[in-house]
Amino acid sequence: MPDYYRDLSADYHWIFPDEIVKPPGVIGGTSTDSRELIEAVVEALPPGAPVLDCACGIGTDAMALAYAGFQVTATDGSPAMAAEARRRLPAGVEVLTSRWEDLPAVVAGRFELVLCLGNSLVHTGSHKAMVAALAGIREMVSPTGTLIVDSRNWELLYRERSQIVAADRVRERDGVRCTCVYVWTFPESFGEPCLAELLFLAEHADGSLIHRRHALEFQPFTPAELEARLVEAGFAVAGSSYRHDAQRYAVAATTG
């Protein structure tokens, strides 16, 4: 899988509002449409339970869980994203670089909660690769634990086919004002990869305006396909926040 996030890691924080990227963070904050499901699972955990965020990105979800008192381990397949998470996360959170299928060889122990958020599984690229990734993740879930994985609602995105999607506001951090625009390219078939360019427009304190572009490739899947692949990897689906009109959804699964 290409490291689409090598250069994007430095800009990724601009996607989220301050309350999500700054301590103590918000549990489920990166999955707004699924916060109720995520919060319900987290609230049922024992105090200080071991948690693995295996698609940690820059560390936003791991940060919120760490500040809530959980014993958090964070991993990401992108070395650059893992480095950014390491820089941002509080002391005591172990951050490792690992592909999902390699987790059993890289991360010790089992976890009461495993998160795979941020619409990340879409980068596996194929049915077979996704099942292999989920099988690796399954080895990390304790017999009493839960996996929560989220996704864009790709069917809704393809129905709407909005080619240009701008952020809802300009954000300001460290003297820089910035906004993000997604520029989508949709293929004829749902089964073909979907392309997006993330365009960041940044105004610095001296008034200079710069832009940075990052290209991403996604392999869409339906909610039914995600649930079927979870079962194929050895999970039992325990719940879902899917709604046909919501931009994102999450699925909770156990090891059965």
N, C-alpha and C positions, 0 to 999 in steps of 0.2 A: 504494500500500500504506500503510495507516495506521501511524503511529509508536506501536505498542503499548508501546514501551520507553522513552518519554519520561520517565515517572515511575518506572517499574520499575528504571531504571538504578541508582538510589541503593541499592536493596535487593537487587539481583541477586546480589551477592557472598555473601549468606546461603545460597544454594542449594548452595555448594561448601565442602568442608572447607579448613582452613587451608593444607595443603600445596599446594593447587591455586591459591589466590588470593594467596599470599605468595611472594616470590622465594625460590628460582629457579623455582618452579613445577614442573609435571610434564608432560612431553610426552604428549599424548593423554589428559590427566587429565580433561577434560570429557566424554570418550567412553569410559567405563570398559569397556564390552563390546567395544570395538574397538581397545584400546590395542596389542594385538599387531600388527594390521595397520598402524596408524599408525607404530609404532616401527620396523617393518621397512622402510617407505618412507623414513623419516627417516634411518635408519642407512645407507642406500644413497646418500644425498646427498653430494656433495663438501663438504669443509669450507668454511664461509662462504658456502654457496650462497644465492642469492636466494629468499626465501619470501614468499608473500602469504597473509595470513589475511583473506579477504574477507567474513567474518561474525564479526568479532573480538569483539563484545560488549564486556565490560569489560576485555578484553585478556589473559585467562588463558592461552590457547594461544599467542598471540604472545609473551607474556612468557617462557614456557618455551623457545621456539625461540630467542629473542634471547639468553637466558642460556646456551644451548647453542652459541652462536657463529655463528648464521646471520644473514644480512642480511635483516631482517624489515621488511615493509611491512604495515600493518594498515588495513582499511577496514570500515565498517559503514554500513548504510542509515539508521540512527537517529543523528541528531546528538548526542543525549544519551548514547547508548552510546559513540560515538566520543570524546566529551569525557571520559567516565569512563575509557576506555582510555588516552587521552592522559595523564591524571593519574597512572595507575598504571604505565605502561610506562617502561622505562629510556630514557635519552637515546640518540638514534641510531635509534629506531624511528619512522618516519614514519606518522602516523595521519591518515587522510582519511575524509570522509563521501561515500559513493557507493552508489547502487543498483547491483545486479549488471549490468544491461543497459548502464549508463553507464560501467562500469570502463574500457573502451578509451579513452574520452575524458578520464578523470580520472587514471589511473595510467600512468606511463611504464614501458616495458620488459616483458620476459617473465620468468617465474619457473619454477624447477625443481620447486617444490612450491606448490600452491595449496590452501588449506584452506577448506572451507565447512562448519563444524561447528556444534554447538549446536542441532540440529534446526531450522535456520533456513529452509531452502527451503520448508517447509510454509506459510510466510507468503506465497508468491507468489500463491496463490489460485486458480490454474487451470492446466490442461495447457499452454495457449498461453503464459501468463506464465512458467511454469517453464522451458519450452524457451527463451524469450527470455532469461531470466536465465542459464541454462546456456550459451547462445551467447555472451553477454557475458563470462562467466567463461572460456570456451575461448580467447578472444583473449589472455588473460593467461598461459596455459600455454605454456612453451617446447616446441619439437619433441621434446625429450628429457624433458619434465617430466610430472608426475602431479598430478591433482586427487583430493582425498579429500573426499567429502561424507557426512555422517551424517544419521540420522533416528531418531526413535522407531519402534518396531515397532507401527505403528498397528493392524494386524490383531490382535495380542496384546492391546493396550489395549482394543479393542472386544470381544474375546472375554471378557475379565475384567470389564469394565464396573465397575471400582471407582470409585465416585463421590467418595470422600474418600480421598486418599493423603497421609499425613503424612510429613515428613522422619524419618530414622532417629534423629536426635538433636537436642538443643539446642546451638547454637554460642554462644561468648562472644567478643566483640571490643570493645575500647575501652570496657569497663565495661557493655556491653549484652549481654543474653542473648536469643537469638532463634531461632525455628523457623519453618518454612514448611509450609503445607498447601495441596495442590492440591484444588480442588473442581471436578469435571468434570461437564459436561452433554453427554450423547451424543444425537445425532439418530437418527432411525429408520434412515436410509440412510447407508451408508459414504461416499457421494459428497457428502453435505451437510457444511457446516462444523461443526467440533467446538469447543465453548467450554470455557474453563477460567478459574477465578478463582484467583489466587495470594494466599493470605492469610498475611501475616507477623505473628507475635505476638512483640512485643519487650518485655522487662522491663528497665527502666533501674536505675541504681545506687540511686536513692531508693525503689525498690520499685514505681514506677508502671508500669502495663501499658498498652501501646497496640497498636493493630493497623492495618495498612494493606492495602488490597485492590487488586489489579491484574487487569483482565480481558484475556484473550487469545483470539484466534480462530485456528483451524488448519484447513487444508484437507488431510485425510489422503490418502495414496497408498500403494500397495503396493510392495514391493521390485521386482517385475516392472515396474511403471509407472515407477519411478525409473530403472531400467536402460534401459528403452525410450526415455525422454525424454533421457537422456544420449546415446544413440546418435543420436537425432533432432537433437541439438544439435551433432553432429560428433565425439563422443567414442567411444572403444572401451573397453569395460569390461574391467578388468585383474584385479579381485579383489573379494571381498566377505566381510564378517564375519557375514553374516546367519545367525541361527539362529531357528527358530520360537518358541523359549522364552526368547529374550533380549529385554530391554526396548529395546535400541537396537542399531543396526548401522551399518556404514560401507561405502561402495563406493569403490574406487580406479579411476580411469579415465585414459586417455592420449588424446592427440590423434590417434592412429592412424598 
